[in-house]
Amino acid sequence: MSPPAVFRGFAGERVLIPARELGSTVLRLKLREKTLLITMATLFLFILAMYSAIYGLMLQNATAQEDRGMLRFIREAQERVAQEAEDITEKAGDWSAWDDTYRYMEDRNPQYVKSNMQYTTFVVTKLSVIAFYDTNGSYVFGRAFDLDWNLPVEVPMELVHETRFRPDSVGSGIDGFLVLNDTPVIIAAKPVLTSSGEGPARGVLIMGREFGATQVAMLSGASGIPAGFYLAGKGMPADVSDAEEAIVSGQDQTVVKALGEDRLAGYFAATDLDGRHIGVFRMESRRQDYEEFRSNSLYLLIGFVVVGLFYIVSTFYLLDAFVLRRLRRLGEQAEQVGREGGGKEAVGPDIGDDEISQLTQEINRMLQRLAQVRHQLLRSQISYGRRLSREVQHKTKMLEAANERLQHMEKTKNQFLFNIGHELKSPLAVIEMNVELAGNDRPGGRQWNGSFRMIKRNIVVLKQKIEEIIQLSRFEHGHDVEKADLDLAGLVRQVAHIYDDFAKVHKVKIHLKGAEGKATIVGDRRLLQYALGNLFSNAVKYCDGRDISAGLERTDGHVVFSIENSGESIRPENRKKLFMKFFKEDPNSPGTGVGLFITREIVKGHGGRVWYEPGKIRGSIFRISLPVKRGE
Amino acid sequence: MANGQGGILIIDDEEDVRQSMAWLLKSKGFRKIDAADSGEAGLRKLAEKEYDMVLLDLIMPKMSGWGVLEELSRRRTAVRVLVVSAVGLPEVVGGEVAKKYPGVDFIGKTHATDGLVLRVKEMLKKPAKPL
């Protein structure tokens, strides 16, 4: 399950949308919307990247610039400090290399003091303190003045106790800060020499100017940058102490730091004559460069956005005009072709050689091919249809033929049933009548004997007819014969005897030949009796008043039964049809027409043959050939 | 009314049937019984002599009983005909016979024994009419 994307609904409620839905929503957008989305997204990323880079650069530049500016201020301030020191040093130099001062150091005359150490001197020279030290560095005399209040003050104790101001340690002169009464003072110390600068030095003259608020303020110079001084060890704002730490730890001489968005501070240290850190100067300025940067970056952003919008609009418009529109049109046309399905078979035209044009061409080619294929399909459908109809016709003919055959078979069956009814009823009626007749006579009486014979005869006929019916149904289902050893000669004699009576009725005789002895075959007695009976019955029926001859012949491996009569021969055209099922030479004559058919089936089932031959002069011969039992 | 002069003619292709019917009729007192073994033979006999009655089989080779009836009808022979047939359903065939030849009667062969003599006697009471 993809992680859900969480959105805020209109009422601020959290709405979970599976990311997959989001994705699928995006996929469902049209090309135009996608293009727009992509353009906007890429533009956004681009602007983001560019803007960030430029912003970074601009910021870097601005801060560097303001740092440089501040450093300049600091330098200026430092120069002013140096200037101050120079100034004082100059003054100290004027006074220290002076015969009057030289002499004073000798004789300590109060005249010198009186004329030179006037308070006006301090005011004019803007000095806070003047002090004299002897060659041992001991304090000799000094005067101090508060320039802010325009009042003489006591000389700071630090100076009084100072021992460093000796000619050898001062050299040609030193200057620097000294913290006196928790106030920084710029001191210049010069050896006391003659006016022509000759020694030996009779001491050191120091002059000092308090670096008070005014002086600190003065550091601002023309720029008007407010400045402040913070004495080390005394309470100072956090930023100052941080800067002090940085400076003291030796990282930087100056520190420039932004105090918030609108103020920039620069810090530099003040060290005293010994090089010891005594405090931190802080200069504050407006962050002009930064402010400019800010507004510039805003303008930049606006500029990007404006340009971006313009870019989006123009890109989108151009893309739409040169690409999307064509694609859209292609899509619409294709849709139209698809809808009409066979009407307008082409899309386009599309001028040009780019992929869309090629696509248009390809689509048209495909449509052409499609039309071709359709045409082919139609043709093959037609030919298939023709073939099908031919097949159908053929099959219909076959079916009609089969139907005809079926109907014919039905008719034949019905005909057979019709015939068999008659064939059975006739002998049965005869039997019936003769039973009555015999019953009216005494056994052995003339009528009785005649009727008895007639009954026997007609029973034989009935049996044959019934056998026919059984065999007919048997052969429909392909039943096997039941074979056993059988003496064919004996059977022939038996059947001939039965049909003697039939022959007598027709007033003819049956002459039997070659049926003596034994002829062993393997066969079904009942079936073969039927077959032989059938041939005998036919022979008698169609004997035409002439005698019948029948007999057995033994040939190699076979025994052949023949029966011949001298009535009408079978017509040549019917000789082949004789053994066909339901065949009757005269269709109207009584009889089922199945006798010879069944006979042949029986003989075939015994591995033998039955066939017809016309008599030498007239009449018909029927022969059955059967294989003898092996080994006989 | 049969005067016994003509006698009864049996037309049937089967010898046993002819013989049995003749015996039966004779045993019941009918003296003159004649037989023909085919339709044509029967017609020849009918042309030569006058018979009291004809017992006619339907199914015969060459000319069937129907053929005989048709010829008799054509000749406008007045003779009593009783069709004795083993074929089909008596009601159906009998109906067909009656429809075509109203004066001709019909009996199934298997009823020949009991019904035959009765029918013959009955028929002989009626006058002979052309078919």
Contacts between the chains, C-beta under 8 A, distances in Angstrom:
chain1	res1	chain2	res2	distance
A	418	B	87	7.2
A	418	B	88	6.7
A	421	B	86	7.3
A	421	B	87	6.7
A	421	B	88	6.7
A	422	B	59	5.4
A	422	B	86	4.8
A	422	B	87	4.8
A	422	B	88	8.0
A	425	B	86	3.6
A	425	B	87	7.8
A	425	B	108	7.6
A	425	B	109	5.5
A	425	B	110	5.5
A	426	B	14	6.1
A	426	B	17	6.4
A	426	B	86	4.8
A	426	B	109	6.4
A	427	B	16	7.5
A	428	B	110	6.1
A	429	B	17	7.0
A	429	B	20	7.7
A	429	B	86	6.2
A	429	B	109	4.0
A	429	B	110	5.1
A	429	B	112	5.3
A	429	B	113	7.7
A	430	B	14	7.8
A	430	B	16	4.6
A	430	B	17	5.9
A	430	B	20	4.9
A	432	B	110	6.5
A	432	B	112	7.1
A	432	B	113	5.0
A	433	B	20	4.1
A	433	B	21	6.9
A	433	B	23	7.4
A	433	B	24	5.3
A	433	B	112	6.0
A	433	B	113	5.2
A	434	B	20	5.6
A	434	B	23	7.7
A	436	B	24	7.2
A	436	B	113	5.2
A	437	B	20	7.3
A	437	B	23	5.3
A	437	B	24	6.3
A	437	B	27	6.2
A	440	B	27	6.1
A	447	B	23	6.8
A	447	B	27	7.4
A	450	B	19	7.9
A	450	B	23	7.3
A	451	B	20	7.8
A	451	B	23	7.3
A	454	B	16	5.6
A	454	B	19	6.9
A	454	B	20	6.4
A	457	B	16	6.7
A	458	B	16	6.1
A	505	B	15	5.3
A	505	B	16	7.1
A	506	B	15	7.3
A	586	B	61	5.2
A	586	B	62	6.8
A	588	B	59	8.0
A	588	B	61	6.4
A	588	B	62	7.3
A	588	B	64	5.9
A	589	B	60	7.8
A	589	B	61	3.5
A	589	B	62	7.6
A	590	B	13	7.0
A	590	B	59	4.9
A	590	B	60	7.4
A	590	B	61	6.9
